[in-house]
Structures are given as C-alpha cells and as structure tokens.
Amino acid sequence: MQTKGWIERLFRTMRERLLEGLPGYTGPNVLARGKDIEADAVYFAHELEAIIGRWIAVDYQRRPHDGLRVPEMPHLTLSPNDAYEEAVARAGSRSSRVTRICIWGCCRWRRG
C-alpha cells in the first residue's frame, strides 16, 4: 500500500499549476531555470502562505480530481468542494468549532 503517493501528487500539482508561474521559480534542475532568477526570488513566509492559500481556494479545491468520484456515477469526476457537498448531502454535517494555529509558518487545525 502506497501511503505517500497522494502528498507527492499534491506537491507535483502545486509545482506545475502554481510555483512554475511565480517570479524567481528555480525549477527542479539548472536547465529549467529562467534568467536572473535571484533578482525576483524574494517572498516572505506570510506572502508565500497567502499565495498558496489563495491558489488552494481558487484553483485546487475547484478543479475535478481523478480520485474523487461518486460510486453510482464512476465516469463523473468531482472537485474537492463538490465531493464535500456530496458527502454532506449523503451523511449530513456536524458543526464544530475549529481554529487555525500557525507554527513556524505551517498551519495546523485544532478543534476548540
């Protein structure tokens, strides 16, 4: 059973759909680098967190993913937002208080 494939796929998707388009992107190797990348490669942690968060909300959560399907309609792929709505429609929802805490620039969720 492959346990880390999904995170590797997320990083690849993030690289291909987001990071490669940012100024200063260095690429996976020297041949993939642009010209004078050091001049543009300045992001503070809070700026990069905002860029990635916006990309997740606007792009990643709204695009269909091959692994998200409704059993009754296997030909139909869902976005994470659509899959969540489908799950809530089938099972209902529970409300709980959730807060976000940031530690060293990494966000974690904690139930309050």
HUCORRA-V702316 format. One record per residue. N is the residue number from 0. RES is the residue in one letter. SS is DSSP state (H for helix, E for strand, - for the rest). OMEGA is omega in whole degrees, 0 to 359 (NA if undefined). Layout:
# HUCORRA-V702316
n: [N & N]
res: [RES & RES]
ss: [SS & SS]
omega: [OMEGA & OMEGA]
This chain:
# HUCORRA-V702316
n: [0 & 1 & 2 & 3 & 4 & 5 & 6 & 7 & 8 & 9 & 10 & 11 & 12 & 13 & 14 & 15 & 16 & 17 & 18 & 19 & 20 & 21 & 22 & 23 & 24 & 25 & 26 & 27 & 28 & 29 & 30 & 31 & 32 & 33 & 34 & 35 & 36 & 37 & 38 & 39 & 40 & 41 & 42 & 43 & 44 & 45 & 46 & 47 & 48 & 49 & 50 & 51 & 52 & 53 & 54 & 55 & 56 & 57 & 58 & 59 & 60 & 61 & 62 & 63 & 64 & 65 & 66 & 67 & 68 & 69 & 70 & 71 & 72 & 73 & 74 & 75 & 76 & 77 & 78 & 79 & 80 & 81 & 82 & 83 & 84 & 85 & 86 & 87 & 88 & 89 & 90 & 91 & 92 & 93 & 94 & 95 & 96 & 97 & 98 & 99 & 100 & 101 & 102 & 103 & 104 & 105 & 106 & 107 & 108 & 109 & 110 & 111]
res: [M & Q & T & K & G & W & I & E & R & L & F & R & T & M & R & E & R & L & L & E & G & L & P & G & Y & T & G & P & N & V & L & A & R & G & K & D & I & E & A & D & A & V & Y & F & A & H & E & L & E & A & I & I & G & R & W & I & A & V & D & Y & Q & R & R & P & H & D & G & L & R & V & P & E & M & P & H & L & T & L & S & P & N & D & A & Y & E & E & A & V & A & R & A & G & S & R & S & S & R & V & T & R & I & C & I & W & G & C & C & R & W & R & R & G]
ss: [- & - & - & - & H & H & H & H & H & H & H & H & H & H & H & H & H & - & H & H & H & - & - & - & - & - & - & - & - & H & H & H & - & - & - & - & H & H & H & H & - & - & - & - & H & H & H & H & H & H & H & H & H & H & H & H & H & H & H & H & - & - & - & E & E & E & E & E & E & E & - & - & E & E & E & E & E & E & E & H & H & H & H & H & H & H & H & H & H & H & H & - & - & - & - & - & - & E & E & E & E & E & E & - & - & E & E & E & E & E & E & -]
omega: [180 & 185 & 183 & 180 & 183 & 180 & 176 & 178 & 177 & 180 & 177 & 178 & 179 & 179 & 185 & 186 & 184 & 191 & 181 & 180 & 181 & 174 & 179 & 180 & 184 & 179 & 182 & 179 & 184 & 182 & 182 & 184 & 175 & 179 & 175 & 184 & 182 & 181 & 183 & 190 & 180 & 174 & 172 & 183 & 181 & 177 & 179 & 177 & 179 & 180 & 181 & 178 & 178 & 179 & 179 & 183 & 187 & 186 & 189 & 183 & 184 & 181 & 177 & 178 & 181 & 183 & 181 & 183 & 174 & 183 & 182 & 180 & 186 & 179 & 183 & 176 & 183 & 169 & 176 & 178 & 178 & 179 & 177 & 179 & 178 & 180 & 178 & 179 & 181 & 189 & 185 & 181 & 174 & 177 & 176 & 180 & 181 & 178 & 180 & 174 & 179 & 178 & 180 & 178 & 179 & 182 & 176 & 180 & 180 & 177 & 182 & NA]
